[in-house]
């Protein structure tokens, strides 16, 4: 039986967003997450820390230089940039915010700062100062995804970023596991505080003919099973809907049969004009050697809708950062996010 409430969280998962880390690199893309961070901080009574990482010239891809004056001017400009945003965010939040000006490799420093302040949530723009590229994610964000152990909020350039973010509809993908259900209390609170509708979605795998599934009898059995799963999924989501609507929340359910679950969720998010997708980092087929499962990874790399991905694994079950970093050199990162691997 499903229980929608704090007890449905797996051990080690986050029940709130008390400490929110917002990553900034000086670009408009990275600042798109500020309004989302303010909304979540107000929803959960949380605090915000702004972080900006300066990469020393000798660590960047550009020509090496020993221009001490130029570097000092860069640091002064960064401090002024953070001061300006600190004032703006403090005014929007109604509370003081912290700022961190760091130096080093951006992805590594972001992960270190998140650990240092015990951030419940890290907010990132999907692309940084490099702007729009062929892929959906900038290189720094890809590296953060590879190394991060906590929950993430990723905003994409095509997302609307008003001064004050408004939410009308949240999409919550569910596969029937307690892991995916663990996001429901947080999604429900966000929806309730903002007067938004929750859309609970389950995708049933549509059988496709293959070399192993080609006989008529086998195909008919597969289609029959998909039909039974569809019926069960409708009952399952309806039970959750009834539990969530006890205080007048608007909750809808949707069960879809599709050959590709990940692509189907992307299509639904567009068709339903979703403002936010809230999902668990892992589903029923959990691989604890990866910080994010296949569905979460695919949506993170392909979605044009903001995503709140909540980490369901306790820290003790996640791979050590050194092991993750060693497996994700820039070349390996590009391979791990290639279409055939997500």
Backbone torsions as a table, in degrees:
resi	resn	phi	psi	omega
1	UNK	NA	135.5	-179.9
2	UNK	-79.9	139.2	176.7
3	UNK	-124.8	112.6	-179.6
4	UNK	-91.1	103.8	-177.6
5	UNK	172.0	-179.9	-177.2
6	UNK	-53.2	-32.6	-176.7
7	UNK	-70.5	-11.9	-179.1
8	UNK	-82.7	-3.9	178.4
9	UNK	-77.4	132.4	172.1
10	UNK	-64.7	156.5	178.9
11	UNK	-54.7	134.2	175.7
12	UNK	90.4	-9.1	-179.5
13	UNK	-79.8	162.1	-175.4
14	UNK	-92.5	133.7	179.0
15	UNK	-97.5	-4.2	-174.9
16	UNK	-156.3	179.3	176.0
17	UNK	-126.7	69.6	-176.4
18	UNK	-74.4	-37.9	-179.7
19	UNK	-121.0	116.8	-175.2
20	UNK	-115.7	125.1	178.5
21	UNK	-104.0	121.4	-179.7
22	UNK	-107.6	121.1	-175.9
23	UNK	-93.8	128.7	-176.0
24	UNK	-129.3	141.2	177.7
25	UNK	-128.2	13.2	178.9
26	UNK	94.3	-5.5	-178.3
27	UNK	-98.7	157.6	175.5
28	UNK	-64.3	-31.5	179.2
29	UNK	-59.8	-46.3	-176.4
30	UNK	-70.2	-26.3	-178.6
31	UNK	-79.6	-6.8	-179.0
32	UNK	-65.8	-21.1	-178.7
33	UNK	-83.9	-6.6	-175.3
34	UNK	-63.5	-48.1	-178.1
35	UNK	-63.1	-34.5	176.7
36	UNK	-66.5	-42.4	179.6
37	UNK	-62.6	-40.6	178.6
38	UNK	-63.7	-44.1	179.4
39	UNK	-60.3	-45.5	-178.9
40	UNK	-68.9	-37.5	178.8
41	UNK	-64.1	-39.8	177.9
42	UNK	-68.6	-38.0	-178.7
43	UNK	-63.8	-40.7	-174.4
44	UNK	-108.7	7.2	-178.8
45	UNK	64.5	36.3	-174.3
46	UNK	-96.8	172.3	177.5
47	UNK	-108.2	160.6	-178.2
48	UNK	-123.1	136.1	171.5
49	UNK	-120.2	128.2	176.3
50	UNK	-97.6	131.5	179.1
51	UNK	-126.0	135.7	175.7
52	UNK	-131.0	128.0	-176.2
53	UNK	-109.7	123.8	174.0
54	UNK	-93.6	127.1	178.2
55	UNK	-96.1	115.7	-178.9
56	UNK	-55.3	147.1	-177.7
57	UNK	-53.1	-37.2	-177.0
58	UNK	-72.2	-12.4	178.9
59	UNK	-104.0	-4.8	-178.2
60	UNK	-87.8	174.4	-179.6
61	UNK	-84.4	-8.2	-178.8
62	UNK	-82.5	-177.2	-179.5
63	UNK	-66.0	141.0	-179.4
64	UNK	-70.9	142.9	179.5
65	UNK	-146.3	152.4	176.4
66	UNK	-114.0	29.7	-178.1
67	UNK	-73.9	91.5	-177.3
68	UNK	-64.2	-39.0	-180.0
69	UNK	-64.5	-44.2	179.3
70	UNK	-61.6	-39.4	180.0
71	UNK	-67.1	-39.2	178.4
72	UNK	-65.9	-39.6	177.3
73	UNK	-64.0	-37.0	177.6
74	UNK	-63.8	-42.1	179.8
75	UNK	-66.6	-38.4	178.1
76	UNK	-64.5	-41.4	178.4
77	UNK	-63.6	-39.1	178.9
78	UNK	-65.6	-41.1	178.4
79	UNK	-63.3	-40.7	178.8
80	UNK	-65.4	-39.1	178.4
81	UNK	-62.2	-47.2	179.4
82	UNK	-66.5	-36.9	179.2
83	UNK	-62.8	-43.2	179.8
84	UNK	-61.1	-47.7	-179.0
85	UNK	-68.6	-33.7	176.9
86	UNK	-58.5	-43.6	180.0
87	UNK	-65.8	-42.9	-177.8
88	UNK	-66.2	-44.4	-177.4
89	UNK	-71.2	-38.9	177.4
90	UNK	-60.0	-41.0	178.9
91	UNK	-65.3	-43.6	-179.3
92	UNK	-67.5	-37.1	-177.1
93	UNK	-82.2	-28.9	-175.3
94	UNK	79.7	13.8	180.0
95	UNK	-143.3	154.6	175.3
96	UNK	-64.7	149.6	175.4
97	UNK	-121.7	154.5	177.3
98	UNK	-91.9	155.0	176.0
99	UNK	-131.3	146.1	177.3
100	UNK	-132.8	118.5	172.2
101	UNK	-102.4	111.8	-174.5
102	UNK	-111.5	165.5	178.7
103	UNK	-134.3	132.9	179.2
104	UNK	142.2	-160.6	176.7
105	UNK	-75.0	124.0	-170.5
106	UNK	-52.8	-51.3	-175.6
107	UNK	-62.4	-43.7	-178.8
108	UNK	-64.5	-41.9	-179.6
109	UNK	-68.0	-37.8	178.5
110	UNK	-60.5	-46.8	179.8
111	UNK	-64.3	-39.6	179.5
112	UNK	-66.1	-42.7	179.6
113	UNK	-65.3	-41.5	178.0
114	UNK	-57.9	-40.7	178.3
115	UNK	-69.9	-40.3	-176.2
116	UNK	-63.7	-41.4	-178.2
117	UNK	-93.0	2.3	-178.3
118	UNK	55.8	50.7	-177.9
119	UNK	-65.7	134.4	173.6
120	UNK	-81.1	-23.7	-174.2
121	UNK	-151.1	134.8	175.3
122	UNK	-111.9	126.8	-177.1
123	UNK	-104.8	127.2	-176.9
124	UNK	-133.7	144.4	165.2
125	UNK	-84.0	141.2	-173.7
126	UNK	-67.0	-21.2	176.0
127	UNK	-132.6	149.8	-178.5
128	UNK	-106.1	-143.3	-173.9
129	UNK	-66.4	-14.6	176.6
130	UNK	-71.2	-17.7	176.7
131	UNK	79.8	-160.5	-176.6
132	UNK	-69.3	135.4	179.5
133	UNK	-134.4	178.5	-179.3
134	UNK	-64.2	-37.1	179.7
135	UNK	-91.0	162.6	-176.7
136	UNK	-78.7	-21.5	-175.1
137	UNK	-118.3	138.2	173.4
138	UNK	-73.3	165.4	-174.8
139	UNK	-64.2	-39.5	179.8
140	UNK	-63.7	-42.4	179.9
141	UNK	-64.5	-40.1	177.4
142	UNK	-58.7	-42.5	-179.3
143	UNK	-69.5	-36.8	176.7
144	UNK	-63.5	-42.6	177.7
145	UNK	-59.8	-36.1	-178.5
146	UNK	-71.3	-30.4	-173.8
147	UNK	-106.5	-20.9	-173.2
148	UNK	-67.8	142.9	177.8
149	UNK	-109.4	-14.4	-174.9
150	UNK	-99.4	-167.7	178.6
151	UNK	-79.7	151.6	-176.6
152	UNK	-128.8	146.1	168.1
153	UNK	-121.7	118.6	-177.1
154	UNK	-117.6	126.2	178.7
155	UNK	-108.6	138.6	-177.0
156	UNK	-106.4	151.9	-175.6
157	UNK	-56.7	-30.1	-178.5
158	UNK	-78.1	-9.6	178.3
159	UNK	-72.5	144.7	176.1
160	UNK	-76.6	132.4	-177.4
161	UNK	-122.5	75.6	178.6
162	UNK	-72.0	168.5	179.1
163	UNK	-60.5	-35.0	175.9
164	UNK	-124.1	117.4	-177.7
165	UNK	-73.9	135.9	175.4
166	UNK	-119.7	144.1	-179.8
167	UNK	-120.5	129.6	176.1
168	UNK	-113.4	-28.2	-177.1
169	UNK	-149.9	129.7	175.6
170	UNK	-110.4	136.0	175.6
171	UNK	-105.2	128.3	179.8
172	UNK	-123.6	104.8	176.8
173	UNK	-74.5	136.5	-179.6
174	UNK	-133.6	138.3	178.3
175	UNK	-114.3	8.1	179.5
176	UNK	95.1	-3.7	-178.6
177	UNK	-94.2	157.4	176.2
178	UNK	-64.2	-28.4	179.7
179	UNK	-62.6	-49.2	-179.7
180	UNK	-70.5	-31.3	177.1
181	UNK	-68.5	-21.9	-174.8
182	UNK	-63.3	-17.0	179.7
183	UNK	-84.2	-11.4	-172.4
184	UNK	-60.6	-43.9	179.1
185	UNK	-58.8	-41.4	179.7
186	UNK	-69.7	-45.7	178.9
187	UNK	-60.1	-40.8	-179.4
188	UNK	-64.9	-39.9	-179.9
189	UNK	-66.9	-42.0	177.9
190	UNK	-60.9	-45.7	-179.3
191	UNK	-64.3	-43.4	-176.9
192	UNK	-65.3	-47.3	-177.8
193	UNK	-63.8	-34.6	-175.3
194	UNK	-100.6	4.7	179.5
195	UNK	62.8	33.2	-176.7
196	UNK	-97.7	157.2	175.2
197	UNK	-85.9	141.2	173.3
198	UNK	-101.7	131.4	176.8
199	UNK	-114.9	109.2	178.5
200	UNK	-89.7	127.3	-172.7
201	UNK	-126.9	135.6	171.5
202	UNK	-130.0	133.9	179.6
203	UNK	-108.9	123.7	176.9
204	UNK	-94.7	129.5	-179.5
205	UNK	-64.4	120.9	177.5
206	UNK	-82.7	122.3	-178.1
207	UNK	-61.0	138.8	178.4
208	UNK	-126.0	137.4	178.8
209	UNK	-60.8	134.6	176.0
210	UNK	-139.3	-178.6	177.2
211	UNK	-64.0	-24.8	179.8
212	UNK	-96.7	-15.3	-179.8
213	UNK	-129.9	82.8	-175.8
214	UNK	-133.0	-25.5	179.1
215	UNK	-66.3	143.2	-177.7
216	UNK	-57.2	-44.2	-178.3
217	UNK	-62.3	-42.6	179.7
218	UNK	-65.4	-42.6	179.7
219	UNK	-64.3	-40.6	178.7
220	UNK	-62.9	-39.1	177.3
221	UNK	-64.9	-41.6	179.9
222	UNK	-63.9	-41.7	178.9
223	UNK	-66.2	-39.3	178.2
224	UNK	-63.8	-42.1	178.8
225	UNK	-63.3	-42.2	178.8
226	UNK	-61.0	-37.7	177.9
227	UNK	-64.7	-41.1	179.3
228	UNK	-67.8	-38.5	177.2
229	UNK	-64.9	-37.3	178.1
230	UNK	-62.6	-43.1	178.5
231	UNK	-63.6	-44.6	179.0
232	UNK	-63.6	-39.4	-179.2
233	UNK	-64.4	-38.3	179.0
234	UNK	-64.2	-41.6	177.8
235	UNK	-65.6	-41.6	-179.7
236	UNK	-61.1	-50.0	-179.8
237	UNK	-66.0	-34.7	179.0
238	UNK	-64.7	-38.5	177.0
239	UNK	-61.8	-42.8	178.5
240	UNK	-65.6	-40.5	-179.7
241	UNK	-59.4	-43.5	-179.2
242	UNK	-64.8	-35.7	178.8
243	UNK	-69.6	-32.5	-175.8
244	UNK	-84.1	-19.5	-175.0
245	UNK	-94.8	15.4	-177.4
246	UNK	-63.1	-25.9	-177.9
247	UNK	-114.7	28.2	173.8
248	UNK	87.8	7.6	177.8
249	UNK	-66.3	149.9	176.2
250	UNK	-93.5	115.6	-178.1
251	UNK	-130.0	130.4	176.1
252	UNK	-118.3	155.6	177.6
253	UNK	-123.8	152.1	-180.0
254	UNK	-148.4	123.0	175.1
255	UNK	-115.3	126.2	-175.8
256	UNK	-128.0	140.5	172.1
257	UNK	-99.9	127.8	-174.5
258	UNK	-154.8	148.8	-179.6
259	UNK	-73.9	-22.9	-176.3
260	UNK	-131.4	103.5	-176.8
261	UNK	-58.3	-44.8	-175.0
262	UNK	-65.5	-45.6	178.8
263	UNK	-65.8	-36.4	179.8
264	UNK	-61.9	-42.7	179.5
265	UNK	-63.5	-37.8	176.9
266	UNK	-64.2	-42.6	-179.9
267	UNK	-65.1	-42.2	179.9
268	UNK	-63.5	-40.8	-178.7
269	UNK	-61.0	-32.5	177.6
270	UNK	-78.9	-46.7	-177.9
271	UNK	-61.6	-37.7	-177.4
272	UNK	-88.1	1.8	-179.6
273	UNK	51.7	51.2	-178.4
274	UNK	-70.7	138.7	177.6
275	UNK	-91.9	-22.0	-177.4
276	UNK	-158.5	137.1	172.6
277	UNK	-106.5	126.8	178.5
278	UNK	-116.0	121.1	-177.4
279	UNK	-147.8	162.1	177.0
280	UNK	-81.4	150.7	179.0
281	UNK	-63.8	-27.9	179.6
282	UNK	-134.1	159.8	175.4
283	UNK	-115.6	-151.1	-176.4
284	UNK	-63.9	-35.8	178.0
285	UNK	-93.1	75.0	-173.2
286	UNK	-84.3	126.4	173.3
287	UNK	-108.8	103.4	-174.9
288	UNK	-71.8	-4.9	175.7
289	UNK	-82.6	-6.6	178.7
290	UNK	-120.5	134.7	-179.7
291	UNK	-64.8	-29.5	-178.9
292	UNK	-134.5	137.0	-179.7
293	UNK	-75.7	-179.5	-173.3
294	UNK	-65.4	-41.1	-179.7
295	UNK	-67.4	-47.5	179.2
296	UNK	-60.3	-43.4	179.9
297	UNK	-62.4	-44.0	-179.1
298	UNK	-62.8	-44.9	-179.7
299	UNK	-67.2	-39.1	178.1
300	UNK	-60.4	-36.3	-175.7
301	UNK	-91.4	-14.4	-174.2
302	UNK	-120.9	-21.7	-173.1
303	UNK	-70.6	146.4	171.0
304	UNK	-104.9	4.6	178.0
305	UNK	-104.8	140.4	177.1
306	UNK	-54.4	142.9	-178.9
307	UNK	-124.5	135.0	170.3
308	UNK	-111.8	106.2	-177.2
309	UNK	-106.0	113.2	-174.8
310	UNK	-95.9	124.6	-178.6
311	UNK	-71.6	125.8	-177.6
312	UNK	-100.8	-12.8	-177.7
313	UNK	-90.2	136.8	171.7
314	UNK	-65.5	153.1	-176.7
315	UNK	-54.5	-36.0	-176.7
316	UNK	-66.6	-19.3	-179.1
317	UNK	-94.1	-11.2	-178.3
318	UNK	-82.4	150.5	-179.7
319	UNK	-65.5	145.3	177.5
320	UNK	-56.8	145.8	-177.9
321	UNK	-59.2	-38.7	-179.4
322	UNK	-62.2	-39.5	179.0
323	UNK	-66.7	-40.6	-179.7
324	UNK	-66.0	-45.9	-177.6
325	UNK	-62.2	-39.3	-178.1
326	UNK	-66.7	-26.1	-179.2
327	UNK	-89.2	-3.8	-174.3
328	UNK	-127.7	62.0	168.3
329	UNK	-67.3	164.2	179.8
330	UNK	-51.3	-40.4	-179.8
331	UNK	-66.3	-45.0	179.9
332	UNK	-65.0	-35.0	178.5
333	UNK	-62.2	-46.8	-179.3
334	UNK	-60.7	-37.0	-179.8
335	UNK	-69.3	-40.3	-176.3
336	UNK	-68.8	-20.4	179.5
337	UNK	-107.1	10.6	175.8
338	UNK	-67.3	151.5	-175.2
339	UNK	-53.5	-36.0	-176.3
340	UNK	-74.7	-10.7	-177.0
341	UNK	-109.1	5.4	-178.7
342	UNK	-120.4	NA	NA
